[in-house]
């Protein structure tokens, strides 16, 4: 069971990564066994002293030195306070929480659909797959409103080289696909029909994805 008392967490750095979003690097003091067993899709509680705490998903899980990362969007009082912290600031941590994504060791083909900041909870699953720790073929469709709203820029640069990856924009620039991620659903279904579809993003996207899967008998 997780200790209700926040543990010491150091802010090691950050960089801009999307519209009103930053990629934060953290380090836990003395990581525990449960920290090293984080499942992609789980989350943690981040405490800013004197302000409060809020849940965020892992982009990368804690390693043996306690280092991990998270994508955090500036949306309110707590994130305002977090964005004002300097490198080396001491924060609080509780976790991990949640069940995470089903890892589908029996599935051969998995299609992941993400919109906006919903790409962050899927990042760990993508990394586990391309590092061959999960024995499945993964395809990914990611949509955002415009190029400036896309997140995980460094990770996406790697993923483009490692898996079937379609990126779409509502307002496309030259060389980019335009429209909803679901406008390109059939392309990946026809190429490699998935056994499983995972989705994370705005509720309308998740509902539309579920309906599209049902129409295809999945």
C-alpha positions in Angstrom: 0.0 0.0 0.0 1.3 3.5 -0.8 2.4 5.7 2.1 0.1 8.7 2.4 3.2 10.9 3.3 4.8 12.4 0.2 8.4 11.4 -0.5 11.2 13.7 -1.5 11.3 14.5 -5.2 13.9 16.7 -7.0 13.1 18.7 -10.0 16.1 18.1 -12.3 15.1 20.1 -15.4 12.4 20.9 -17.9 11.8 22.1 -21.4 8.9 23.4 -23.4 7.0 20.6 -25.1 3.8 21.7 -26.7 1.2 24.4 -26.1 1.4 25.5 -22.5 3.1 22.2 -21.7 6.5 21.2 -20.4 8.5 18.0 -20.2 9.7 17.7 -16.6 12.6 15.5 -15.4 12.4 14.3 -11.8 14.5 12.2 -9.5 13.2 10.3 -6.5 15.5 9.7 -3.4 16.0 6.0 -2.7 13.5 4.5 -5.2 11.5 1.5 -3.9 10.6 -1.8 -5.6 7.2 -0.5 -6.5 8.8 2.5 -8.3 10.8 0.1 -10.5 7.7 -1.8 -11.4 5.6 1.0 -12.9 3.2 -0.2 -15.6 2.7 2.1 -18.6 -0.4 4.2 -18.1 -0.1 4.4 -14.3 0.1 7.8 -12.6 1.6 9.5 -9.6 0.7 12.3 -7.2 2.9 15.4 -7.4 3.0 17.7 -4.4 4.1 21.4 -4.6 4.8 22.4 -1.0 2.4 25.0 0.3 0.1 24.6 -2.7 -1.3 21.1 -2.9 -1.0 17.9 -5.1 -2.4 16.6 -8.3 -2.1 13.5 -10.5 0.1 13.2 -13.5 1.1 10.3 -15.8 4.6 9.0 -16.3 6.2 9.6 -19.7 9.1 7.4 -18.6 9.0 5.3 -15.5 11.5 5.6 -12.7 14.9 3.9 -13.3 17.2 2.5 -10.6 18.5 6.0 -9.8 14.9 7.2 -9.4 14.9 9.3 -12.5 11.7 9.7 -14.5 9.8 12.2 -16.6 6.3 13.6 -17.1 4.5 15.9 -19.5 2.6 18.5 -17.6 0.3 21.2 -19.0 -0.2 24.5 -17.3 -3.9 24.6 -16.4 -4.3 26.0 -12.9 -2.9 27.1 -9.5 -0.8 24.0 -8.8 0.8 23.9 -12.3 1.3 27.6 -12.2 3.4 27.0 -9.0 5.2 24.1 -10.5 6.2 26.1 -13.6 7.6 28.7 -11.3 10.0 26.2 -9.6 13.7 26.4 -10.3 15.9 23.4 -11.2 16.8 21.6 -7.9 13.5 22.4 -6.2 12.3 19.9 -3.7 8.8 18.6 -4.3 6.7 15.7 -3.0 5.8 12.4 -4.6 3.3 9.6 -4.0 2.7 6.6 -6.2 2.4 4.7 -8.4 -1.3 4.5 -8.7 -3.8 3.0 -11.1 -3.8 -0.2 -13.0 -2.1 1.0 -16.2 -2.7 -0.3 -19.7 -3.4 -4.0 -20.2 -0.2 -5.3 -21.7 -1.8 -7.8 -24.0 1.0 -10.4 -24.1 -1.4 -12.6 -26.3 -2.1 -9.8 -28.8 -0.1 -9.7 -32.0 -1.2 -6.3 -33.3 -2.1 -3.3 -31.3 -3.3 0.1 -32.6 -3.0 3.1 -30.3 -5.0 6.3 -31.0 -4.1 9.5 -29.2 -5.2 13.1 -29.2 -3.4 16.2 -27.8 -1.8 15.6 -24.4 -3.4 12.1 -24.4 -0.2 10.9 -26.1 1.7 11.1 -22.8 -0.1 8.2 -21.0 0.7 6.0 -24.1 4.4 6.9 -24.2 5.5 4.2 -21.8 3.6 1.6 -23.8 5.3 2.8 -27.1 8.7 2.7 -25.5 8.2 -0.8 -24.0 7.2 -2.0 -27.5 10.0 -0.5 -29.5 12.5 -1.8 -27.0 11.1 -5.3 -27.5 10.0 -5.8 -23.9 6.5 -6.3 -25.2 6.0 -8.9 -27.9 3.6 -7.2 -30.2 3.4 -5.0 -33.3 2.2 -1.5 -32.5 0.8 1.2 -34.8 0.1 4.7 -33.6 -2.2 7.5 -34.8 -1.7 10.9 -33.1 -3.7 14.0 -33.7 -3.4 17.6 -32.5 -5.1 20.9 -33.3 -2.0 22.4 -34.9 1.8 21.9 -35.0 2.4 24.0 -31.9 0.0 21.9 -29.9 1.8 18.6 -30.5 3.6 17.1 -27.5 6.5 14.8 -26.9 8.6 16.2 -29.8 11.8 14.3 -28.9 10.0 11.0 -28.5 8.0 11.4 -31.7 11.2 11.9 -33.7 12.4 8.5 -32.5 9.0 6.8 -33.0 8.8 7.9 -36.6 11.8 5.6 -37.3 10.6 2.7 -35.3 6.9 2.0 -35.9 3.9 2.6 -38.1 3.1 6.2 -37.0 0.6 8.6 -38.5 0.4 12.2 -37.3 -2.5 14.5 -38.1 -3.3 18.1 -37.5 -6.7 19.9 -37.6 -4.8 22.9 -39.2 -2.1 21.2 -41.2 1.1 22.8 -42.4 2.9 21.8 -45.5 3.9 18.1 -45.5 1.5 17.2 -42.7 -1.7 15.2 -42.9 -4.9 17.1 -42.1 -8.0 16.0 -40.2 -9.0 13.8 -37.3 -6.9 10.8 -36.5 -10.0 8.7 -37.4 -9.8 10.0 -40.9 -6.8 7.7 -41.3 -8.2 4.8 -39.3 -9.0 2.7 -42.3 -5.4 3.0 -43.6 -3.9 1.2 -40.6 -6.9 -1.2 -40.3 -6.4 -2.3 -43.9 -2.6 -2.6 -43.6 -2.5 -4.5 -40.3 -5.9 -5.2 -38.8 -5.4 -4.9 -35.0 -6.4 -7.3 -32.3 -6.7 -4.5 -29.8 -7.2 -0.7 -30.0 -6.2 1.6 -27.2 -7.2 5.3 -27.1 -6.4 8.3 -24.9 -7.4 11.9 -25.5 -10.4 14.2 -25.5 -13.7 12.4 -24.8 -15.2 13.0 -28.3 -12.2 11.2 -29.8 -12.4 8.3 -27.4 -16.2 7.9 -28.1 -15.6 8.1 -31.9 -12.8 5.6 -31.7 -15.0 3.1 -29.8 -17.8 3.5 -32.4 -15.3 3.0 -35.3 -14.1 -0.2 -33.7 -17.6 -1.5 -33.2 -18.4 -0.8 -36.8 -15.4 -3.0 -37.8 -16.4 -5.8 -35.4 -13.6 -5.2 -32.9 
